[in-house]
């Protein structure tokens, strides 16, 4: 008996460790009260791959989200009374109010400001043009420059924008740069030493700590926004790097420059993110100067994040827009892993006769996400949704256009991570001005893309279907 035990004790020990992991982690997962799909995915991962599952849960599933939410809410509660007096109070024009009226009403309920008329917008599809405009605006700054970026690469483009900020700091312009610590992990703070020496400040959002549960890759600040002198804003899907500037690989992207009262909302989001990280209160008139509104675009910058569980603002507005569409729904996104509501909204819209199109990549830097997204193709195609895959370039822009009068562009992908786990920011536009431009770009891209046919999906091998199936199971975690 003793000899048998000594022979099999490693197996017995592993079994007990397995049982211990399962007995501890599964109740913890259940008590988190995630959506049922995510809960089931974690439970299966822990049961069948206990050691890998435990490590993955530590990295992906145990973020101190309640503490983070409480901290975030405290930051907002502190700043909201001060920020309220700076928010725009203009009424929507009668003409604008007739456009997507129900979406206006919903949008106004999702934050404290709502859509703002009188804005101007410039769209940049070419990275070189976008970075030229950004550098010029930095060189013209007189008071302050506030930036939030998910990725900042230590390459030629990263140095170019860093050096422009350094020049501004040397002129006495206040520079505050907030980087997501995961997205910009490879770019060390020492890279920004010239800027810091010149007087600029560089901070890290939710710093990673291997000895803390904040090592999680969830709840990242995925926003890309710049506010210059409180009157000019940049946002969209372009990070800082050669890839986004079009200097390497084939990459299609979108960035926007805005002015008008909507810039107050970009500044508000920056102030909340900065206070959340540094406890420095920026809610002063210096950073919210009087803005003259001369544009003809009605715009709304809507932020959402894991602290925003009640409404999930970006997800909510897109869901309703798809469901109320009458003519067309055109969506471009690099990462497509829809949740059940968005998937059903797309299918039912197509079945109602709406022209629903998705512009997606044929290859990706996240292969598991690509496979998970393709697992939704069969049901979408069967319902009448048209899917186009870009072959030569990877579309990194995140846009949606509804009926030619409602549009959005920003940092949020059409996936569950953007809708539930990351801090995101999107501009929404009410009216034809921006929607028509995005529709023209979308139509041109579809002409160059390959449309996915339902018949071609029937030719998939068993191995390909298994890959998509397993990726689909993990989709709530991606």
N, C-alpha and C positions, 0 to 999 in steps of 0.2 A: 504494500500500500504506500509506504513512505517513498519507495523507489519510483513508483508510478507518479506520485505527486511531484517529486524532484524532476522527473522527466517532463511533465506537462505544466510545471509551474509558470513558465513564461506565457503560455496560452491562457492559463487561468488568470494570471495577473492582468493580461490585456483585456480579458472578458470583464473583470471587475472594474477596470478603468473605463471600459466602454459603458457599462451600466451606470457608473458614477456620472459620466459626462451626460448621458441621456437623462438620468433622474434629476440632475441639477438644471440643465439648460432648457429642456422642453417646458417645464413649468414657467421658467423665466420668459420664454418665447410666447407662451399662451397669455401670460399676464400683461405683455406689451400691447395686446389688443390691436395688432396690425390687421390689415385686410386679410381675408381668409386665404387668398392665393399665396401671399407672402408668408403667412404663418405656416401653411402646409409645406411650402418650399423649404423653409428653414428646418422644420421637423424632419422631413425626409433626408435633408443633407446631414443632420446630426445623427440619425439612425444608421444610414448606410455608409457615411464617411465621417465617423465621429471625431477623429483627430483633425482632419482637414476642415470639417464643419465647425469645430470649436475655434480654430484659428480664424476662419472666415467670419464667424459670428463676432469674434472680438474686434475684427477690423471693420466689418460692415454693419453689424447688427446691434452693437452695444453702446453706440454713441450716447453721451449723456444728454439726450434730446430734451428731457424735461427740464434739466438744469439750464440748458441752452435756451429753451423757450422762455423760461422765467427771466433769465438774464436779458433776453431780447425784449420781452414785454416791458421790463423795468426801464430799459433804455428808451423805448418808444413813449411810455407814459411820462417820462421825465421831459422828453423833447416836444411832445405834441402840443402842449399849451403854448410854448414859445414859437413853434413853427406855424401854428394856426393863423397868426396875424399876417404871415407872409404869403399865404396861399391865395391863388387867384379867385376873384369873386365875380368875374364877368359872366353874363348870361349868354347862352348859346344863341346864335343868330336864328331867325325864323327859318331860313333856308336849311341850315345844318340840322335843325331839330326835326325836319321832315325825313332825314336820312337815318334809317335803322333806329327809329325812335325807341323801340323796346330795348335795344342794346344800350342806348344812352342811359335809360333809366336804371338798367342793371349796373352799368359801369359806375354810375354815380354812387351806388350803394357799396361798391367794393373797396373804396378808399375814401379819404376825407376831402377829395378835390374833384375828381371826375374829369371828363373831357374839357379841354380848354381851346377856345377859338383864337384866331389871330396869330397862329404860329407859321413859321417858315420851315421847310424841310428840304434837304439835299440828300440824294441817294448816291452812294458810291459802290459800284459793282467791282471796280478794279482796285486792288490793294494799293498799287502805287499812287493812285489819285487820292485815296482815303488818307494815306499817311502823309502825302504832301499837304493836304488840307489841315490835318491835325498838327503837323509841325509849324505851319504858318500861323495857326491860331495860338499855339504856345508862344511863338516868337512875338506875337502881338499882345499877349496878356499883360495886364498892368497891376492887378491886385492879387489874384489867387488862382491856383489850378488844383482841382481835386480829381483824383483818378482811382478807379477800382478796376482791377484786371484779374481774371482767373489764371491766365498764362502770360508770363513775360519771359521771353527767351533771351539768353545772353549771346545774341548773334548781331549781325550788322544792323538790322532794324531795331533790335533792343537797344543797342548802343546809340543809334541815331536819335531815338526819342528820349533816352536818358540824357544825352548831351544837350538836347533842346531844353529839357527841364532844368538842367544845370545852368544853362545860360539865363533862363528866367529867374532862377533862385539868386543868381549873382546880381540881377537887376533889382532885387528886393521883393520879388513876387513870392507869396507864400505857397509852398508846394507840399501837398499831402498825397502820398501814394499808398494805397491799400492793396496788398497782394494776397490772393488765396495761397495758403502755405502748402497745400497739396499740388495745385495746378502749377505753381512756380517753384516747386521744391528744388528742382535742379539748378535754379538761378539763385545763388547765395546772396545774402545781403551785402557782402563785400563788393559785388558787382556794382552796387549803387553808391559806393564810397564817394565818388566825385560829387554826386548829387547831395549826399548827406553833408559832406564837407562844406558845400556851398550854402547850406542852411535848410535843405529840403528834409522832409520827414518820410520815412518808409516804415510801414508796419505790416504785420502778417495777420491775416484773418484765421482764427481758430488754429493756432500753431500746433503742429504735430508733436506728440510726445510719446515715445515708445513705452513709457512707464505709466501712461494715462490712457483711459478709454477714449480720449480725444484723438488718438491715433487713427480713428475711423476715417474712411474715405467718404462717408456720407456728410450731408449738411455743409457742402462746400459753397463758397461764394462764386458762382458761375457768371456773375454779371461782368459786363464790359461797359464802363461809362466814364465820361470825362465831363467836368463842368469848369468852364473858364470864365472868371470874373462874374459868375452868377448869372450870365446872360446868354452864353453859348454852350451847347451840350453836344456830345458825341456819344452814340451808343449803337449797338447792333450785335454782330456775331464775330467780329474780328478781334482776336487777341493781338498781343505785340510780338512779332517775330517774322522772320523771312518767309515762312510758309504763308502767312496771312497777307504779306506784302506782295505775293506773287513771284518771289525770287527763287523758289524751288518747288518742285512737284507741280502737279496740275490741280489747282484748288479754286473753287468758285465760292465767293463770299459776298457779304453785304454789310455796309456800315452806313450810318445816317448822321447828319448834322442837323441840329434843331435850334431854333430860337423862339422866344415868346414865353408865355406863362408856364408852358410845360417844363421849362428848364427848372422852375421851382421844385418840381417833383423829382427830377434827377438829383438836385441838390439835397432835397429832403432825405432821399434814400441814402445818399452818401453820408449825410450827417448822422443818420441812425446807425449805419455800418461802422462809421468811425467812432462814434460814442460807444457802441457795443464792444469795440476792440480796445479803445484807449481811455474811455471815460472823459474825453474832452468835449465840451459843449460848444458847438459851432452855430447855434441858433441865434445869430445876431444879424443886424442890418448890413454889416459888411459883406456877408455871404448871400444876402437876399436883397439886392438892390432893386430899385424900381425898374420895371421892364416895359418898354414900349412895344405894343403889338400892332404890326402892320401886315402880317401875312394873311393868307386865305385858307390855311389848313387848320382843321380841328384835330388836335392830338391829345393823347392821354398816355402817360407813362405809368404802367401798372407793375408793381413789384409783388412777388410772392416768395414764399419759402416755407421751411418746415415749421416755423412758428405760426404760420398762417393756416393752420389745419381746418379752421372753421369754414373758410370760404375757398381756399386754394384759388386765388383770384384769376390767374391767367388761365388755368384749366377750366374754371367755371365759365368765363366769358367766351372762350373758344367753343366749348361744348354747346352753349346756347346759340352761338352764331351758326354753327353747323346745323343744328336742329331747326333753325328758323330760315335757313337759306331757301331761296326760291328758284334760282337759276344755276349758280355754279359755286363750287368750293374747290379752290386750287391751293394745295399745300406743298411746300418745299421744306425738306428737313434731312439732315445727314443721319440722324439716329431715330428710327421709327420703331417704337415698341409701345403701341397704344394700350391703354387699360380698357376694361370692358365698356364703360360709357362712351369713350371716344370711338372705339371700334364699332359699336352699335349705331352711334350717330352717323358715322360715315356710310355704313351699309344702308340704313333706312333713308338717308338723304338720296343716295343713288337709286334706291327702289322707288322713291317718289318722283324720279325723273330729273333730279338735279345732276348737273355735269360735275362729278366728283373726280378729281385727278390728284395723284400723288407723284411728286418728283423726288426720287430717291437715288442713292448711289448704287452702282453695280459691284463696287468693292469698297472696303472700309478699313480704317485703322483699328476698328473694334469688331473682330470677326464674329464673336459670340452674339453681339448686338445685331449684326447684320442677319445672322441665321435666325435669331428670335423674331426679328421683324418679318422675314420672309415666311415664317410659319403662319402669318395672318393673311397671306396673299390669296389663298384659295377662296376663303369666305368673302373677302373683299371683291375679288374678281367676279365671283358668282353673283354678287348682288348688283354688279354694274359699275363698280369703281374702276377707273382706268389708272394703271400704274406704269410710270415711265422710269427707267433706270439710266442714269448718265454713265457712259462708258469711258470717256476720255478724261473726265474731271470728277472730283469728289465735291458735291454740293454741300457747303458748310453753312449756307444761309438758312435761317429759320423764319419762314414767312407763311402767311395764309391770306388769301383774298376771298371775300364772300360777296357775290352778286355785283362786283365792281364798285361797291360803295363802302365796304368795310374791310380794313386790312390791318395786319400786324407784322412786325419784324422786331427781332431782339435776340436774346440769349437762350430762350427756352426751346429745347428740342421737343418733338412730339413723342415723348417717352415718359415712363413713370418716374424716372430719376428727376427730370426737370420739374414735373408736376408736383412731386411730393417730398423730395429729399434735398434739393439744392435751393440756394437763394438765386432767383432769376429776376430779370427785368425786361419787359417788352413795351415798345411803343405801339399804340393802337391809333388808327386813323379813321375818321368818320367823314366820308365824302369821296368824290371821284379822283381828286388830284393825285394822291399817292397810289390808290388802288389801281388806277389805269396804268401807271408806270410799272408797278409790280406785275400786272397781268401781261404787259408786253414782254417783260423779261422772262416770265414763266413760259409764255407761248413759244418764244424763241428757243428756250432751253429744251422744251418738249420736242421741237422739230429736230433737234440734234440727238435726242435720247432714243433709246430702244424701248418700245412698248412691250410690256410683259403680257403674253397671251395665256389664257387658261389652258389651252391645249399643251403648251410647253411645260406647264406645271405637272401635267399628267405623265410626262416623260422622266420625271425625277427618279433617281435610283433609290433603293431602300436605304442605302447608307445616307444619302442626302436628306431623306425624310426623317431618319432617326436623329441626325444632327440638328435639324430644325425643331424636332419634337423635344429633345433634351434642352435645347436653348429656350424653348417656349416655357418649359417648366421653371426655368431659372429667371424668366423675364421679370417677375416682381422684385428681384434682387439686383437687376442690371442698372 
